[in-house]
């Protein structure tokens, strides 16, 4: 878990990447991750922006959808119900720090929908 100061720096990267983009895919495209980032807190934060959104979700169906599905039945990102508690807590902490509307809204929506 990152410290408050480390998390603030990570969220500032997300806020900066959100400037002028139209959607979460544009934000993700602006974030360059090295292997350490991908395996650490930034990778966990960025996962929040890699969920698709159901166009016509019905009552009881998940609004957030997978980006990739694999032959073995696994998917990326995982279903919200399978997100580890520490990642959910990280998203919740990030939602309080974020200033860009796209970033703040995505974290809030994920926390509301399934965490």
VMD Tcl script that draws the C-alpha trace (Angstrom):
set ca {
  {0.00 0.00 0.00}
  {1.42 3.36 -0.92}
  {1.78 6.10 1.66}
  {-0.57 9.08 1.40}
  {2.17 11.10 -0.29}
  {2.99 8.32 -2.77}
  {-0.68 7.88 -3.60}
  {-1.05 11.63 -4.13}
  {1.77 11.52 -6.70}
  {0.21 8.55 -8.50}
  {-3.21 10.19 -8.63}
  {-1.63 13.40 -9.91}
  {-0.30 11.35 -12.87}
  {-3.84 10.12 -13.55}
  {-5.31 13.63 -13.21}
  {-2.71 14.99 -15.65}
  {-3.41 12.17 -18.12}
  {-7.14 12.95 -18.00}
  {-6.75 16.52 -19.27}
  {-8.36 16.80 -22.69}
  {-9.28 13.13 -23.14}
  {-12.77 12.01 -24.04}
  {-12.83 8.68 -22.23}
  {-10.97 6.28 -19.99}
  {-9.22 4.66 -22.96}
  {-7.61 7.98 -23.81}
  {-6.39 8.30 -20.24}
  {-4.89 4.79 -20.26}
  {-3.10 5.52 -23.53}
  {-1.33 8.46 -21.91}
  {0.11 6.51 -18.99}
  {3.43 4.80 -19.65}
  {4.08 1.95 -17.27}
  {7.32 0.13 -16.70}
  {7.26 -3.37 -15.20}
  {7.54 -2.03 -11.65}
  {4.58 0.33 -12.20}
  {2.52 -2.42 -13.81}
  {3.00 -4.74 -10.82}
  {2.60 -2.05 -8.19}
  {0.10 0.54 -7.04}
  {-0.02 2.39 -10.37}
  {-1.01 -0.80 -12.15}
  {-3.77 -1.37 -9.60}
  {-5.00 2.21 -10.03}
  {-4.88 2.05 -13.82}
  {-6.89 -1.18 -13.82}
  {-9.88 0.93 -12.73}
  {-9.82 2.65 -16.12}
  {-9.62 -0.55 -18.14}
  {-13.14 -1.77 -17.47}
  {-15.58 -1.55 -20.33}
  {-19.11 -0.35 -19.78}
  {-22.24 -2.26 -20.72}
  {-24.26 -0.29 -23.22}
  {-27.63 -1.67 -22.17}
  {-27.16 -3.29 -18.78}
  {-30.31 -4.60 -17.26}
  {-31.23 -4.65 -13.60}
  {-29.01 -7.14 -11.81}
  {-26.39 -7.24 -14.57}
  {-22.92 -5.82 -14.15}
  {-22.42 -2.34 -15.56}
  {-18.64 -2.67 -15.75}
  {-17.39 -5.34 -18.14}
  {-14.12 -7.07 -18.90}
  {-11.65 -5.72 -21.40}
  {-10.22 -9.13 -22.29}
  {-11.53 -12.65 -21.88}
  {-9.33 -15.72 -22.14}
  {-10.00 -19.31 -23.21}
  {-9.50 -20.57 -19.65}
  {-12.41 -18.39 -18.50}
  {-10.28 -15.77 -16.80}
  {-10.63 -12.13 -17.67}
  {-8.92 -8.78 -17.33}
  {-9.79 -6.79 -15.42}
  {-11.35 -9.18 -12.96}
  {-15.01 -8.97 -12.01}
  {-15.53 -6.28 -9.40}
  {-16.57 -8.91 -6.88}
  {-13.12 -10.50 -7.29}
  {-11.09 -7.31 -6.83}
  {-8.83 -7.78 -3.79}
  {-9.79 -5.76 -0.72}
  {-6.49 -3.87 -0.80}
  {-7.13 -2.73 -4.38}
  {-10.68 -1.65 -3.50}
  {-9.28 0.31 -0.55}
  {-6.70 1.90 -2.84}
  {-9.42 3.00 -5.28}
  {-11.44 4.41 -2.40}
  {-8.45 6.39 -1.11}
  {-7.66 7.61 -4.63}
  {-11.24 8.84 -5.14}
  {-10.77 11.27 -2.25}
  {-7.55 12.67 -3.73}
  {-8.42 12.88 -7.43}
  {-9.32 16.25 -8.90}
  {-9.97 15.46 -12.58}
  {-13.68 14.69 -13.03}
  {-13.00 11.59 -15.16}
  {-10.63 10.15 -12.57}
  {-12.79 10.96 -9.55}
  {-15.95 9.68 -11.24}
  {-14.41 6.37 -12.31}
  {-13.16 5.58 -8.82}
  {-16.50 6.59 -7.28}
  {-18.47 4.57 -9.84}
  {-16.42 1.43 -9.26}
  {-16.74 1.74 -5.51}
  {-20.49 2.29 -5.84}
  {-21.07 -0.55 -8.31}
  {-19.24 -3.35 -6.73}
  {-16.91 -2.72 -3.89}
}
mol new
graphics top color blue
foreach p $ca { graphics top sphere $p radius 0.5 }
foreach p [lrange $ca 0 end-1] q [lrange $ca 1 end] { graphics top cylinder $p $q radius 0.2 }
display resetview
